[in-house]
């Protein structure tokens, strides 16, 4: 009898903890902008939410599809970002949103003159905004916006994304 009285509340507490903690991944394709150029952009992120705190890790790339052929030497043809961010979000429901910032690494690729491109790596400040409609518990669709502040060439963009995971 004592075991039942102790186990039932502990089980309920664990269920509440799992319900309050949300995890999802997003995958999207959109546009990236740097130095006056607007090109293709793609993003993959993973997020965890506990209460209103949202922690995300991401990788994204912006690329000029024909840049290695058409651009002149020295022009940026690719940007990449790997970041870990923390921020605030709403309590998940039909609509979910969050904003975050953190620490990351950026790689800027410039077209080389002799066929070999130069890759410049730098520490960066990644930024993100997520806005998703979650019509069913495991699937959502929305917009993922991003920015990357770094000393070489800051960039920003957005993607239309799919969200998969327990985010509601």
N, C-alpha and C positions, 0 to 999 in steps of 0.2 A: 504494500500500500504506500509506504514512504517513497519507494522508488518511482512509482507512478506520479506521485505528487511533485517530485523533483524533476523527473524526465519530461513531463508534459510542458511545463513552462520553459525549460531549456530548449526543447524542440521548437516551440513557438518563437522564442527569441532568435534562434538561428534562422528560421524562415523569414522573420522580419528583417534581419540583417541582409540576407540574400536579396530580398525584395527591394531594399533601399540601395543596394549596390548594382550599378548598371554597367554593362560592357558592350561595345560595338566597334565595328570597323567600317570605314567608308572608302569607296573607290570611285574616282571621278575623272572626267575629261572636260577641259574647258580652254581658257585663254590665260596666257602669261604675258606680262609686259615688263620690259626693261629698256632703258635708254631710248625711248621713243618707238621701239618696235613692239608690236603685239603679235604673238605667235601661239602655237599650241602649248597646252599645259596639261599635265596629268598628276594625280595625287593619290596616295594610299595612306590612311591614318588608322590608328587604333586608339580608342578612348575608354577611360574608366571613370565612372561618376559615383561618388559617395556623398549623399546630401546634395549640396550645391557646388562642391568642389569637383572640377573636371580636370583630369590629367590625360594628356594626349602625347603620342609619339607619331611622327610622320616622316614620310619621304615624298618629295615631289620633284618634278622636272618641268622645265620650260624649254622648248626646242624649236629651232628654225628648221623645218623639214628639208629645205633645199639649201640651207645656209652653207654647208661645206662645199657646195658647188657654185652658188651664186654670189656669196658675200666676198668682200675684199679682205685681204689679210688684216688682222687686228680687230675685226668686228666680232662681237659676242654672238656665238651661234648656239649656246646651250647654257642653262643655269640649273643648278641642283641644290636641294636643301634637305638636310636631315636634322630634325629638331625634337626636343622634348619640352612640352609646354604645360603650364598649369593656369587655371582660370576659374571662372564662375559660370554656372548654367542654371537654367530653370529646373524645377522639379518636373521630370519627364511625364508627358502625357501625349495627346494627339500631336501637339507641336513641341519640338525640342530645340532649344538654342543655347549656345555657349560662346564665350570669348576667352581667348587665352594668349599668353606670351611666355617665352622661355629662353633657352640657350640651345644653340645649334651650330652646325657646320655648313657652309656654303661652298660650292665649287662653281666657278665661272670658267667657261671654255671659250677661248678666242681662236679664230681661224688663223692657222700658221701660214707663212709664205711658201714653205717648201713641202706642203702636204702634211706636216705634223702640227697638230693643234696644241696650244698651251692651256694647261689647266691650273687655275689659281684657286687655292683653298684658303678660306678664312673663317674665323669665328663669327657667328651671326646671332641676331635676335629674331627668331621666328615668331610670327603672329598668325592667329587663326580666328575665324568666326564660322560657326556652324548653325544652319537653320534647316531643320528637317520636319517633314510631316510624316508621322508614324501611324498609318492607318491600321496596321496589324502589328502585334507585339514584336515580331522579329524582322520586319522589313520596313524601310522608310526611303523617301526620296527627298532631295533638297539641294541646297547650295552650300558649298564649302568655299570660303574666301580665305586668302592667305597673303602674307607679306614676309619679306625677309630683308632685314636691315643688316648690311655688312659694309666693310670699307672699300671693297672693290666695285660692286655695282648692285645696289638694292633692287629688288624686283617684287612684283605683286601679281595677283591674278584671282581667278575664280574657276570653279568647276561645278557642273551638274553631277551630282553624286548619288550613289545608292548606299544606304546604311543597312548593315546586317548585324543583328545581335540583339541581346536583351537590353533594350533601351527604353522600355515602357513598363 
